[in-house]
Amino acid sequence: MTGAAAASAAAPAAPSSAQPDHKKDGGKTDGGKKDEGRTNDEQLAKVAASLHVTVKQLTTALDNLKRALGNGAGKATAIAAFAKELGITVARAEKVLEALSGKPGPGKPVPGKDAGVPVEVVKLLAAELKISEDRARQVFKDLDKVGGKGDDVTKDPVFIAIAKGLGTTPQRLLDGLRKVKEEFAEKEGGKPKDGAPTGK
């Protein structure tokens, strides 16, 4: 009787001792998610420190930026407001947003390239159209949405809107893009590049 009692007392101990192991496994999975959140928090903290603002100020500014975009504000307008709220330049604000999105990486812009367009091409277009480099960079981003090629591009509604936004005509914008493309090709030793997607 004593042996049977001891065996029956020991039996329930086996499954009960296994349960905490399952809980530990579950904890590991949750821990992975916590690690991701911690990484994001660390990134926010680093960016906030580099801007000499608190993490709360940065997150509030980011929330306001998302809200503005959600309400239909233009990207340039929303970023300008974001920059003003944090007391930084628009160019710095763009770098901050790139760092937080992970593209191309915190403080590591891809050398010689920006959104697939050589930096030199951006500079040439800025000089040609007498606009800032940030604006020229945005022009190239907007050109990705243009469907036409060659002279037909001047009839494309998106291309017309880009030209209007720059205070010029579609034909003058096309001529400027062609000139920039030719100048860049000459600098690169006569090799044509895909810097200007239009005017082929």
C-alpha positions as CSV (number, residue, x, y, z in Angstrom):
1,M,0.0,0.0,0.0
2,T,2.8,2.3,0.8
3,G,4.5,1.7,-2.6
4,A,1.2,2.3,-4.5
5,A,0.5,5.5,-2.6
6,A,4.0,6.8,-3.5
7,A,3.5,5.9,-7.2
8,S,0.1,7.6,-7.4
9,A,1.5,10.7,-5.7
10,A,4.4,10.8,-8.1
11,A,2.2,10.3,-11.3
12,P,0.6,13.8,-11.4
13,A,4.0,15.4,-10.9
14,A,5.2,14.6,-14.5
15,P,2.6,16.5,-16.5
16,S,2.6,19.4,-14.1
17,S,6.4,19.8,-14.4
18,A,6.1,19.8,-18.2
19,Q,3.7,22.8,-18.3
20,P,6.2,25.5,-17.3
21,D,8.4,24.4,-20.3
22,H,5.5,25.2,-22.7
23,K,5.0,28.5,-21.1
24,K,8.7,29.2,-21.5
25,D,8.5,28.4,-25.2
26,G,5.6,30.8,-25.6
27,G,7.6,33.4,-23.7
28,K,10.4,33.2,-26.3
29,T,8.0,34.0,-29.1
30,D,6.7,37.0,-27.3
31,G,10.2,38.0,-26.5
32,G,11.0,38.2,-30.3
33,K,8.2,40.7,-30.8
34,K,9.4,42.7,-27.8
35,D,12.9,42.8,-29.3
36,E,11.5,44.3,-32.5
37,G,9.7,47.0,-30.5
38,R,12.9,47.7,-28.6
39,T,14.9,48.1,-31.8
40,N,12.3,50.7,-33.0
41,D,12.4,52.5,-29.7
42,E,16.2,52.6,-29.8
43,Q,16.1,54.0,-33.3
44,L,13.7,56.7,-32.3
45,A,15.8,57.5,-29.3
46,K,18.9,57.8,-31.4
47,V,17.2,60.1,-34.0
48,A,15.6,62.2,-31.2
49,A,19.0,62.6,-29.5
50,S,20.7,63.7,-32.8
51,L,18.0,66.3,-33.2
52,H,18.2,67.4,-29.6
53,V,14.5,66.7,-28.9
54,T,12.7,64.2,-26.7
55,V,11.4,61.0,-28.1
56,K,7.9,62.2,-27.2
57,Q,8.4,65.4,-29.3
58,L,9.6,63.3,-32.2
59,T,6.7,60.8,-32.0
60,T,4.2,63.7,-31.7
61,A,5.7,65.3,-34.8
62,L,5.6,62.0,-36.7
63,D,1.9,61.5,-35.7
64,N,1.1,65.1,-36.9
65,L,2.9,64.3,-40.2
66,K,0.9,61.1,-40.8
67,R,-2.3,62.9,-39.9
68,A,-1.5,65.8,-42.3
69,L,-0.8,63.3,-45.1
70,G,-4.0,61.4,-44.2
71,N,-6.0,64.6,-44.5
72,G,-4.8,65.1,-48.1
73,A,-1.9,67.6,-47.4
74,G,0.9,67.5,-50.0
75,K,4.1,65.6,-49.0
76,A,6.3,68.7,-49.3
77,T,3.9,70.7,-47.2
78,A,3.6,68.0,-44.5
79,I,7.4,67.5,-44.3
80,A,7.9,71.3,-44.1
81,A,5.5,71.4,-41.1
82,F,7.3,68.4,-39.6
83,A,10.6,70.2,-40.0
84,K,9.2,73.4,-38.5
85,E,7.8,71.6,-35.5
86,L,11.2,70.0,-34.7
87,G,13.1,73.2,-35.5
88,I,15.2,71.6,-38.3
89,T,15.6,72.1,-42.1
90,V,13.4,70.3,-44.6
91,A,16.5,68.5,-46.0
92,R,17.3,67.2,-42.4
93,A,13.6,66.2,-41.9
94,E,13.8,64.1,-45.1
95,K,16.9,62.4,-43.8
96,V,15.2,61.7,-40.5
97,L,12.2,60.1,-42.2
98,E,14.5,58.0,-44.4
99,A,16.4,56.9,-41.3
100,L,13.2,55.9,-39.5
101,S,11.8,54.0,-42.5
102,G,15.1,52.1,-43.0
103,K,15.6,53.4,-46.5
104,P,18.4,53.6,-47.4
105,G,19.5,53.3,-43.8
106,P,20.2,55.5,-40.8
107,G,22.7,58.1,-41.8
108,K,23.9,56.0,-44.7
109,P,22.6,57.4,-48.0
110,V,23.5,55.4,-51.0
111,P,26.7,57.0,-52.4
112,G,26.1,58.8,-55.8
113,K,22.5,57.8,-56.0
114,D,19.2,59.1,-54.8
115,A,16.0,57.2,-55.6
116,G,17.8,55.6,-58.6
117,V,18.8,59.0,-60.0
118,P,22.5,60.0,-59.9
119,V,23.1,63.0,-57.5
120,E,24.9,64.8,-60.4
121,V,21.8,64.7,-62.5
122,V,19.7,66.1,-59.6
123,K,22.2,69.0,-59.3
124,L,22.2,69.7,-63.1
125,L,18.4,69.8,-63.2
126,A,18.3,72.1,-60.1
127,A,20.7,74.5,-61.9
128,E,18.8,74.2,-65.2
129,L,15.4,74.9,-63.8
130,K,16.7,77.3,-61.0
131,I,15.2,75.2,-58.3
132,S,16.5,73.6,-55.1
133,E,18.1,70.2,-55.2
134,D,15.3,68.8,-53.0
135,R,12.7,70.1,-55.5
136,A,14.7,68.6,-58.4
137,R,14.9,65.3,-56.6
138,Q,11.1,65.4,-56.2
139,V,10.7,66.1,-59.9
140,F,12.5,62.9,-60.7
141,K,10.4,60.9,-58.3
142,D,7.2,62.4,-59.9
143,L,8.5,61.5,-63.4
144,D,8.3,57.9,-62.5
145,K,4.5,58.3,-62.7
146,V,4.7,59.7,-66.2
147,G,3.6,57.2,-68.9
148,G,4.6,58.9,-72.1
149,K,7.9,59.0,-74.0
150,G,9.6,61.5,-76.3
151,D,7.6,64.5,-77.5
152,D,4.3,62.7,-76.5
153,V,5.3,63.2,-72.8
154,T,4.3,66.8,-73.0
155,K,0.6,65.7,-73.4
156,D,0.7,63.5,-70.3
157,P,-1.4,65.0,-67.5
158,V,1.2,64.0,-64.8
159,F,4.0,65.7,-66.8
160,I,1.8,68.8,-67.4
161,A,1.1,68.9,-63.6
162,I,4.9,68.7,-62.8
163,A,5.7,71.5,-65.2
164,K,2.8,73.7,-63.8
165,G,4.1,73.1,-60.3
166,L,7.5,74.3,-61.4
167,G,6.0,77.4,-63.0
168,T,7.1,76.4,-66.5
169,T,5.6,74.8,-69.6
170,P,5.7,71.0,-70.4
171,Q,7.9,71.7,-73.5
172,R,10.4,73.8,-71.5
173,L,10.6,71.1,-68.8
174,L,11.2,68.4,-71.5
175,D,13.9,70.5,-73.1
176,G,15.5,71.0,-69.7
177,L,15.5,67.3,-69.0
178,R,17.0,66.5,-72.4
179,K,19.7,69.1,-71.8
180,V,20.5,67.7,-68.4
181,K,20.7,64.1,-69.8
182,E,23.1,65.2,-72.6
183,E,25.3,67.1,-70.1
184,F,25.5,64.2,-67.8
185,A,26.2,61.8,-70.6
186,E,29.1,64.0,-71.7
187,K,30.5,64.1,-68.2
188,E,30.3,60.3,-67.9
189,G,32.3,59.9,-71.1
190,G,29.5,59.9,-73.6
191,K,27.6,57.0,-72.1
192,P,23.9,57.6,-72.0
193,K,22.4,57.1,-68.6
194,D,18.9,56.5,-67.3
195,G,19.0,59.7,-65.2
196,A,16.2,61.4,-67.1
197,P,13.4,58.9,-67.8
198,T,11.8,61.2,-70.4
199,G,13.0,62.7,-73.7
200,K,14.3,59.5,-75.2
